[in-house]
Amino acid sequence: MKLKDEFSLRVTPNASRTELKEEDGKLKLYLQAVPEKGKANAAVIKFFKKEFNIKVEIKSGERSRDKVIRVL
């Protein structure tokens, strides 16, 4: 999978396991983290650092399941 400088991501917190999937042409990230006190957002950033060794930030959607992620 090739990542652009920015991409859209649908996050589903409180999932049974953490995994990234492509469904219907869209990226979906299932997280075990709960959506409280920024834990899910921190888990998104940590996931991309660990799995792809890239640093990302949440450009928009910090309080939404639909996020725009910027690769730094």
MARPAGU-750292 format. One record per atom (N, C-alpha, C): residue in three letters; y, x, z. Coordinates in steps of 0.02 Angstrom, whole numbers, plus 50000, padded with zeros to 5 digits. Layout:
// residues N
  bado     yy     xx     zz
   ala      Y      X      Z
...
//
This chain:
// residues 72
  bado     yy     xx     zz
   met  49942  50042  50000
   met  50000  50000  50000
   met  50062  50044  50000
   lys  50108  50030  49956
   lys  50170  50068  49951
   lys  50226  50027  49981
   leu  50263  50058  50027
   leu  50317  50023  50061
   leu  50384  50042  50030
   lys  50428  49993  50024
   lys  50495  50004  49998
   lys  50541  50025  50055
   asp  50605  50034  50040
   asp  50653  50051  50093
   asp  50662  49993  50141
   glu  50657  49932  50116
   glu  50660  49872  50157
   glu  50607  49823  50133
   phe  50578  49787  50180
   phe  50528  49737  50161
   phe  50527  49681  50212
   ser  50504  49624  50189
   ser  50498  49565  50233
   ser  50430  49566  50266
   leu  50429  49539  50326
   leu  50368  49541  50366
   leu  50365  49478  50408
   arg  50309  49445  50409
   arg  50298  49387  50453
   arg  50257  49411  50511
   val  50281  49402  50572
   val  50248  49427  50632
   val  50218  49368  50670
   thr  50155  49375  50689
   thr  50121  49326  50731
   thr  50102  49360  50796
   pro  50141  49348  50849
   pro  50125  49379  50913
   pro  50068  49342  50949
   asn  50043  49374  51001
   asn  49991  49345  51043
   asn  49926  49333  51004
   ala  49911  49375  50955
   ala  49850  49369  50915
   ala  49792  49404  50952
   ser  49732  49393  50929
   ser  49674  49423  50962
   ser  49670  49498  50950
   arg  49697  49521  50893
   arg  49700  49593  50880
   arg  49760  49609  50837
   thr  49781  49672  50839
   thr  49837  49695  50800
   thr  49813  49718  50732
   glu  49838  49687  50679
   glu  49819  49707  50611
   glu  49871  49682  50561
   leu  49877  49720  50506
   leu  49922  49704  50452
   leu  49881  49678  50394
   lys  49902  49621  50367
   lys  49867  49590  50310
   lys  49918  49570  50257
   glu  49893  49566  50196
   glu  49932  49538  50142
   glu  49901  49471  50125
   glu  49939  49417  50135
   glu  49914  49350  50122
   glu  49964  49314  50076
   asp  49940  49288  50022
   asp  49982  49253  49973
   asp  50040  49296  49950
   gly  50028  49361  49942
   gly  50079  49406  49917
   gly  50132  49426  49969
   lys  50121  49408  50032
   lys  50169  49423  50085
   lys  50135  49464  50139
   leu  50173  49509  50170
   leu  50146  49549  50225
   leu  50149  49509  50290
   lys  50094  49510  50326
   lys  50091  49476  50390
   lys  50061  49525  50441
   leu  50095  49531  50498
   leu  50073  49575  50551
   leu  50054  49533  50611
   tyr  49991  49538  50629
   tyr  49966  49503  50688
   tyr  49968  49552  50746
   leu  50000  49532  50801
   leu  50009  49576  50858
   leu  49977  49546  50920
   gln  49948  49590  50961
   gln  49924  49568  51026
   gln  49981  49559  51075
   ala  50038  49590  51062
   ala  50095  49587  51107
   ala  50123  49516  51112
   val  50150  49502  51170
   val  50180  49436  51182
   val  50253  49437  51162
   pro  50280  49380  51140
   pro  50349  49378  51117
   pro  50400  49367  51174
   glu  50400  49411  51222
   glu  50448  49405  51276
   glu  50477  49473  51293
   lys  50541  49473  51309
   lys  50578  49534  51328
   lys  50572  49590  51276
   gly  50568  49572  51212
   gly  50567  49622  51158
   gly  50501  49659  51150
   lys  50448  49637  51183
   lys  50384  49672  51179
   lys  50354  49669  51109
   ala  50360  49612  51076
   ala  50332  49606  51008
   ala  50371  49650  50959
   asn  50437  49652  50966
   asn  50478  49694  50921
   asn  50461  49767  50932
   ala  50453  49788  50994
   ala  50434  49857  51008
   ala  50365  49872  50978
   ala  50320  49824  50980
   ala  50253  49833  50953
   ala  50255  49841  50877
   val  50301  49806  50844
   val  50308  49812  50771
   val  50327  49885  50754
   ile  50377  49911  50788
   ile  50401  49979  50775
   ile  50346  50030  50791
   lys  50311  50020  50846
   lys  50257  50066  50866
   lys  50199  50064  50816
   phe  50183  50004  50790
   phe  50129  49996  50742
   phe  50141  50038  50680
   phe  50201  50034  50651
   phe  50215  50071  50590
   phe  50218  50146  50602
   lys  50240  50167  50661
   lys  50240  50238  50678
   lys  50169  50265  50684
   lys  50126  50227  50717
   lys  50057  50249  50728
   lys  50014  50245  50665
   glu  50018  50190  50629
   glu  49974  50179  50572
   glu  49996  50214  50508
   phe  50061  50218  50497
   phe  50087  50246  50434
   phe  50129  50309  50444
   asn  50141  50328  50506
   asn  50182  50386  50523
   asn  50252  50381  50492
   ile  50281  50320  50496
   ile  50349  50310  50472
   ile  50390  50278  50528
   lys  50454  50294  50528
   lys  50499  50266  50577
   lys  50534  50206  50545
   val  50533  50150  50579
   val  50564  50089  50553
   val  50610  50059  50606
   glu  50653  50014  50581
   glu  50694  49975  50626
   glu  50694  49903  50601
   ile  50707  49857  50646
   ile  50711  49787  50627
   ile  50783  49773  50605
   lys  50792  49762  50540
   lys  50859  49750  50513
   lys  50883  49681  50531
   ser  50840  49632  50525
   ser  50858  49564  50544
   ser  50796  49526  50566
   gly  50807  49475  50606
   gly  50752  49434  50629
   gly  50724  49454  50697
   glu  50765  49485  50739
   glu  50740  49506  50804
   glu  50715  49448  50847
   arg  50743  49389  50836
   arg  50722  49331  50875
   arg  50684  49280  50833
   ser  50655  49304  50779
   ser  50619  49261  50732
   ser  50552  49293  50714
   arg  50506  49253  50690
   arg  50442  49280  50665
   arg  50451  49314  50597
   asp  50501  49291  50559
   asp  50516  49320  50493
   asp  50566  49376  50502
   lys  50547  49436  50485
   lys  50589  49495  50497
   lys  50599  49533  50432
   val  50654  49570  50429
   val  50666  49619  50376
   val  50664  49686  50410
   ile  50619  49728  50384
   ile  50607  49794  50413
   ile  50637  49847  50367
   arg  50673  49894  50396
   arg  50703  49950  50358
   arg  50666  50014  50377
   val  50644  50051  50325
   val  50612  50115  50336
   val  50667  50167  50342
   leu  50664  50207  50395
   leu  50715  50258  50406
   leu  50694  50325  50378
//
